Amino acid sequence: MSNNVSKIALVTGANKGLGFEISKQLAKQEIQVILGARDIAKGQEAADKLKQQGLDVYPLTLDINNVESIQSAVNTIKEKFGTLHILVNNAGVMLDWTTSVFDITLDTLTQTLQTNLYGAFQLCQLCIPLMKASGYGRIVNMSSTLGSLTDMSDPNSHYDGVQSPSYRLSKTALNAVTALFARELRGTNILINSACPGWVQTDMGSEAAPLSIEQGADTPVWLATLPDGGPNGGFFNSRKPVAW
Ligand SMILES: NC(=O)c1ccc[n+]([C@@H]2O[C@H](COP(=O)([O-])OP(=O)(O)OC[C@H]3O[C@@H](n4cnc5c(N)ncnc54)[C@H](OP(=O)(O)O)[C@@H]3O)[C@@H](O)[C@H]2O)c1
């Protein structure tokens, strides 16, 4: 860890896509990034890529579907870094792009909630005490406009043709996680917010998406580095509040 480093950040699902870009942008701000990856070989490869660009990130095994993996990752962070200041709950899956809500199986719903909701929830529970001890915390839950109840109810929504019922449900619930933790964190220097990155060119977003990965990372990185007194318990896209 470089001597200039003042903050420690954990980014989940950071071996590719938005998580990788968020890690890069945070590391460029002299933040010590812990790059979470469920497959450590992919995590190491991603860390090596950043190293070639002069950015020193620490790859860590973290499968957010696995309670023991989450606990073990947090223990390693405590032992190696002593604290944590920033958590970006980025890892996510979309398993049901074209399936109707009438046809979704409980198995798909459970798998989606496990990754997109429970892992993020457990990380909030385990990481916030570390942030409380250091008197500083920024948490970003990577959500989506597809999880917005307002957007779902709007027949004129740009996304009305998208199905993804279990994905939508997982992101709606993740937004509730943001609101619930924010409620109990009022008055502290720990700020938790949901981010929609927009529709972004990643493996999940596909090449048809209008936004580059750099553009998609902008709002989550902004929320991860908010100044003291910044917003708490909000939902943001393009750095602007959006409807739940
Ligand atoms: N792209 C978009 O247009 C868009 C729009 C709105 C919101 N989002 C949200 O942004 C976040 C990042 O999406 P992305 O577009 O970058 O997707 P992506 O390219 O598919 O990357 C997803 C990342 O999550 C990881 N992951 C999946 N399951 C995991 C698990 N159980 N434990 C740990 N890591 C796991 C993947 O690891 P592996 O490589 O091992 O699979 C990968 O690193 C997601 O939460 C997504 O819902 C994306």
Ligand as a Chemical Component Dictionary entry (heavy atoms), coordinates in Angstrom:
data_LIG
# 
_chem_comp.id                   LIG 
_chem_comp.type                 NON-POLYMER 
_chem_comp.pdbx_formal_charge   0 
_chem_comp.three_letter_code    LIG 
# 
loop_
_chem_comp_atom.comp_id 
_chem_comp_atom.atom_id 
_chem_comp_atom.alt_atom_id 
_chem_comp_atom.type_symbol 
_chem_comp_atom.charge 
_chem_comp_atom.model_Cartn_x 
_chem_comp_atom.model_Cartn_y 
_chem_comp_atom.model_Cartn_z 
_chem_comp_atom.pdbx_ordinal 
LIG N1  N1  N 0  -24.390 -2.686  -17.860 1  
LIG C1  C1  C 0  -25.516 -2.016  -17.647 2  
LIG O1  O1  O 0  -26.127 -1.459  -18.585 3  
LIG C2  C2  C 0  -26.063 -1.863  -16.253 4  
LIG C3  C3  C 0  -27.196 -1.054  -16.077 5  
LIG C4  C4  C 0  -27.714 -0.879  -14.806 6  
LIG C5  C5  C 0  -27.102 -1.504  -13.727 7  
LIG N2  N2  N 1  -26.014 -2.302  -13.919 8  
LIG C6  C6  C 0  -25.425 -2.944  -12.739 9  
LIG O2  O2  O 0  -24.035 -2.677  -12.670 10 
LIG C7  C7  C 0  -23.358 -3.772  -12.026 11 
LIG C8  C8  C 0  -22.179 -4.227  -12.896 12 
LIG O3  O3  O 0  -22.703 -4.680  -14.130 13 
LIG P1  P1  P 0  -21.827 -4.912  -15.442 14 
LIG O4  O4  O 0  -22.627 -4.347  -16.554 15 
LIG O5  O5  O -1 -20.431 -4.490  -15.222 16 
LIG O6  O6  O 0  -21.927 -6.507  -15.550 17 
LIG P2  P2  P 0  -20.869 -7.616  -16.012 18 
LIG O7  O7  O 0  -19.950 -7.082  -17.026 19 
LIG O8  O8  O 0  -21.704 -8.817  -16.311 20 
LIG O9  O9  O 0  -20.019 -7.867  -14.664 21 
LIG C9  C9  C 0  -20.636 -8.406  -13.536 22 
LIG C10 C10 C 0  -19.585 -8.683  -12.484 23 
LIG O10 O10 O 0  -20.261 -9.260  -11.342 24 
LIG C11 C11 C 0  -19.532 -10.424 -10.997 25 
LIG N3  N3  N 0  -20.344 -11.398 -10.268 26 
LIG C12 C12 C 0  -21.462 -12.042 -10.664 27 
LIG N4  N4  N 0  -21.854 -12.894 -9.704  28 
LIG C13 C13 C 0  -20.965 -12.806 -8.698  29 
LIG C14 C14 C 0  -20.810 -13.441 -7.442  30 
LIG N5  N5  N 0  -21.642 -14.383 -7.020  31 
LIG N6  N6  N 0  -19.776 -13.066 -6.630  32 
LIG C15 C15 C 0  -18.903 -12.124 -7.046  33 
LIG N7  N7  N 0  -18.970 -11.503 -8.230  34 
LIG C16 C16 C 0  -19.997 -11.852 -9.051  35 
LIG C17 C17 C 0  -19.011 -10.989 -12.314 36 
LIG O11 O11 O 0  -17.982 -11.930 -12.074 37 
LIG P3  P3  P 0  -17.633 -13.104 -13.168 38 
LIG O12 O12 O 0  -16.754 -12.476 -14.220 39 
LIG O13 O13 O 0  -16.938 -14.126 -12.346 40 
LIG O14 O14 O 0  -18.949 -13.573 -13.744 41 
LIG C18 C18 C 0  -18.522 -9.677  -12.937 42 
LIG O15 O15 O 0  -17.274 -9.321  -12.396 43 
LIG C19 C19 C 0  -24.416 -4.847  -11.810 44 
LIG O16 O16 O 0  -24.885 -4.804  -10.487 45 
LIG C20 C20 C 0  -25.509 -4.461  -12.774 46 
LIG O17 O17 O 0  -26.784 -4.924  -12.359 47 
LIG C21 C21 C 0  -25.471 -2.486  -15.157 48 
# 
loop_
_chem_comp_bond.comp_id 
_chem_comp_bond.atom_id_1 
_chem_comp_bond.atom_id_2 
_chem_comp_bond.value_order 
_chem_comp_bond.pdbx_ordinal 
LIG N1  C1  SING 1  
LIG C1  O1  DOUB 2  
LIG C1  C2  SING 3  
LIG C2  C3  SING 4  
LIG C2  C21 DOUB 5  
LIG C3  C4  DOUB 6  
LIG C4  C5  SING 7  
LIG C5  N2  DOUB 8  
LIG N2  C6  SING 9  
LIG N2  C21 SING 10 
LIG C6  O2  SING 11 
LIG C6  C20 SING 12 
LIG O2  C7  SING 13 
LIG C7  C8  SING 14 
LIG C7  C19 SING 15 
LIG C8  O3  SING 16 
LIG O3  P1  SING 17 
LIG P1  O4  DOUB 18 
LIG P1  O5  SING 19 
LIG P1  O6  SING 20 
LIG O6  P2  SING 21 
LIG P2  O7  DOUB 22 
LIG P2  O8  SING 23 
LIG P2  O9  SING 24 
LIG O9  C9  SING 25 
LIG C9  C10 SING 26 
LIG C10 O10 SING 27 
LIG C10 C18 SING 28 
LIG O10 C11 SING 29 
LIG C11 N3  SING 30 
LIG C11 C17 SING 31 
LIG N3  C12 SING 32 
LIG N3  C16 SING 33 
LIG C12 N4  DOUB 34 
LIG N4  C13 SING 35 
LIG C13 C14 SING 36 
LIG C13 C16 DOUB 37 
LIG C14 N5  SING 38 
LIG C14 N6  DOUB 39 
LIG N6  C15 SING 40 
LIG C15 N7  DOUB 41 
LIG N7  C16 SING 42 
LIG C17 O11 SING 43 
LIG C17 C18 SING 44 
LIG O11 P3  SING 45 
LIG P3  O12 DOUB 46 
LIG P3  O13 SING 47 
LIG P3  O14 SING 48 
LIG C18 O15 SING 49 
LIG C19 O16 SING 50 
LIG C19 C20 SING 51 
LIG C20 O17 SING 52 
# 
